[in-house]
Amino acid sequence: QWAHGDRPSAIRAVVLYPLNALVEDQLRRLRMALDTDETHRWLDRERGGNRITFGRYTGQTPVSGSKSAAATGRLREALRRLERDYGAVRKLVDEDPALNDILYHYARPDGGEMWSRWDMQETPPDILITNYSMLNIMLMRQVEAGMFDATREWLAEPGHPERIFTLVVDELHSYRGTPGTEVAYIVRLLLDRLGLEPGSPKLRIMAT
């Protein structure tokens, strides 16, 4: 999806949620901020057509498993459905602009939202939205290792003090007791994989 990009691919921010339902709500908000016609026109004019990429990486993201003919077929069908659904909703909104809000419940095929796990594994998104269970799995699997390696290299490249990794922990008050301890260790593992210390000037943590 973004192999043609001319800037280094790395995860600039991870938005961490306890539940998939909250992930879906954040996706809608990011689409409203980053994938509107107005935003695209500004990016085309001021940023040379660059897109701020973002992606949901959860159990609902196509397509799970290794690359095979069957998995490729499932992804092809998912992408066809994405384009068909967005096109249908876009037509409704064009006919009745009052329905505009429903547009952001659907991914825009030509926008900055990443289409699949494979795309994000190849070119990590600027903003990765996930839950702590999936992040834990990603940190243990080889198939996602390149996403963290690319981010670590991007952060460590000399001469770029402006490169900062942002961790957003939503619903912070919900991480208590054993689940809170589990999430704390996952965050430690993540920072270790990225070569960051808690006090690093290249780390920014936001909590809500």
Solvent accessible surface area in square Angstrom, and as a share of the most:
residue,aa,sasa,rsa
1,Q,52,0.23
2,W,49,0.17
3,A,96,0.75
4,H,140,0.63
5,G,43,0.42
6,D,146,0.76
7,R,78,0.29
8,P,67,0.42
9,S,41,0.27
10,A,0,0.00
11,I,2,0.01
12,R,52,0.19
13,A,16,0.12
14,V,1,0.00
15,V,13,0.07
16,L,0,0.00
17,Y,11,0.04
18,P,29,0.18
19,L,110,0.55
20,N,52,0.27
21,A,74,0.58
22,L,52,0.26
23,V,1,0.00
24,E,64,0.29
25,D,54,0.28
26,Q,43,0.19
27,L,0,0.00
28,R,62,0.23
29,R,131,0.48
30,L,21,0.10
31,R,18,0.07
32,M,83,0.37
33,A,60,0.46
34,L,25,0.12
35,D,6,0.03
36,T,26,0.15
37,D,49,0.25
38,E,125,0.56
39,T,28,0.16
40,H,11,0.05
41,R,144,0.53
42,W,107,0.37
43,L,6,0.03
44,D,75,0.39
45,R,160,0.58
46,E,82,0.37
47,R,133,0.48
48,G,75,0.72
49,G,36,0.35
50,N,51,0.26
51,R,34,0.12
52,I,63,0.32
53,T,11,0.06
54,F,0,0.00
55,G,0,0.00
56,R,51,0.18
57,Y,0,0.00
58,T,0,0.00
59,G,58,0.55
60,Q,105,0.47
61,T,9,0.05
62,P,39,0.24
63,V,8,0.04
64,S,59,0.38
65,G,59,0.57
66,S,93,0.60
67,K,123,0.52
68,S,55,0.36
69,A,92,0.71
70,A,69,0.54
71,A,1,0.01
72,T,50,0.29
73,G,29,0.27
74,R,127,0.46
75,L,21,0.11
76,R,117,0.43
77,E,76,0.34
78,A,15,0.12
79,L,52,0.26
80,R,139,0.51
81,R,111,0.40
82,L,38,0.19
83,E,112,0.50
84,R,133,0.49
85,D,54,0.28
86,Y,21,0.08
87,G,39,0.38
88,A,58,0.45
89,V,12,0.07
90,R,63,0.23
91,K,134,0.57
92,L,87,0.43
93,V,12,0.07
94,D,100,0.52
95,E,119,0.53
96,D,63,0.33
97,P,97,0.61
98,A,94,0.73
99,L,69,0.35
100,N,58,0.30
101,D,95,0.49
102,I,65,0.33
103,L,12,0.06
104,Y,27,0.10
105,H,112,0.50
106,Y,85,0.32
107,A,19,0.15
108,R,29,0.11
109,P,31,0.20
110,D,96,0.50
111,G,2,0.02
112,G,1,0.01
113,E,12,0.06
114,M,11,0.05
115,W,82,0.29
116,S,0,0.00
117,R,16,0.06
118,W,30,0.11
119,D,21,0.11
120,M,1,0.00
121,Q,34,0.15
122,E,122,0.55
123,T,21,0.12
124,P,9,0.06
125,P,0,0.00
126,D,12,0.06
127,I,32,0.16
128,L,0,0.00
129,I,0,0.00
130,T,0,0.00
131,N,15,0.08
132,Y,41,0.16
133,S,59,0.38
134,M,17,0.07
135,L,0,0.00
136,N,40,0.21
137,I,66,0.33
138,M,0,0.00
139,L,16,0.08
140,M,138,0.61
141,R,89,0.32
142,Q,154,0.68
143,V,84,0.48
144,E,0,0.00
145,A,11,0.09
146,G,40,0.39
147,M,1,0.00
148,F,1,0.00
149,D,69,0.36
150,A,28,0.22
151,T,0,0.00
152,R,109,0.40
153,E,122,0.55
154,W,20,0.07
155,L,4,0.02
156,A,74,0.57
157,E,80,0.36
158,P,120,0.75
159,G,70,0.68
160,H,56,0.25
161,P,107,0.68
162,E,115,0.51
163,R,28,0.10
164,I,46,0.24
165,F,1,0.00
166,T,18,0.11
167,L,1,0.01
168,V,29,0.17
169,V,11,0.06
170,D,25,0.13
171,E,52,0.23
172,L,89,0.44
173,H,115,0.52
174,S,54,0.35
175,Y,31,0.12
176,R,177,0.65
177,G,60,0.57
178,T,110,0.64
179,P,65,0.41
180,G,13,0.12
181,T,72,0.42
182,E,78,0.35
183,V,8,0.04
184,A,47,0.37
185,Y,125,0.48
186,I,5,0.02
187,V,26,0.15
188,R,160,0.58
189,L,91,0.45
190,L,1,0.00
191,L,12,0.06
192,D,99,0.51
193,R,65,0.24
194,L,4,0.02
195,G,46,0.44
196,L,15,0.07
197,E,124,0.55
198,P,107,0.67
199,G,76,0.73
200,S,23,0.15
201,P,122,0.77
202,K,45,0.19
203,L,20,0.10
204,R,117,0.43
205,I,92,0.47
206,M,102,0.45
207,A,54,0.42
208,T,98,0.57
